[in-house]
């Protein structure tokens, strides 16, 4: 799905979004804290980007256990 959205130009060229996508692609899934720590993001910036990626359907999350992953994986 990510490649489809990218080809259509629906992803903004935000390096932080791309970094989160790459991190999740490389690690299958990560917690919110792991994402923030790995990318040195503030909680507010990380939350904003993660919310946007979820709304765009690029990532999904589970509550128990709490982690994020690329949608469709």
N, C-alpha and C positions, 0 to 999 in steps of 0.2 A: 504494500500500500504506500509506503514511504516513497519508493521510486516513482510510482504513478503520480503522486502529488507533486513531487519535485519536477517531473517532466511537464506538468501542467502549469508550473510556476506558482503553485499555491503556497509554497513555503517561502517565508520571508528570509532574506539572506542575513540572518542573525547568527553570528558565530557561536553564541552561547547555546542556541537551540541545536545547532549542528553538533556542538560538543556533547550535549546530553544524548542526542540520538546515537552518536558514535560510541559513547560510553555504554549505553544500553545494548547496542549491537555487539560490542566486544564482551560484555559481561552477562548477557541474558537478562538479568534483572538486578536492580539496586534499590536500596532504601533511600528515602529522602536525604538523610544525613550523609550517606555515601556519595550521593550526587553533589551535594553542597561542598563537601570536603574535597572530593576529587577535582572539582572545577573552581574551587576557591570563590564560590558565590555567596553573597549575603542571603539570609533567609528570605527577605522580601523579594529580591531579584529572582532567586531560585523558584519561589512559589509562583511568581508571575509567569515565568517561562514554562514551568511544568503545567500550570493551568491552561496556558495557550496551546501547548502540545496536546493536552488531553482533549480540549475543545476541538482541535483540528483532527482528532482521531488518530494521531500518530503514536501516542503512547497510551497505556492503560495502567491501572493500578489495582492492587488487592489490599483489602484492609487487614485481613488475618491470614498469613503474616503480612506485615506492611511492606510492600515493595512496588516499584514501577518497572514496566517492561515495554518493549515496542509492541504496538497493537498487532494482533494477528499471530503473535509468537506464543 
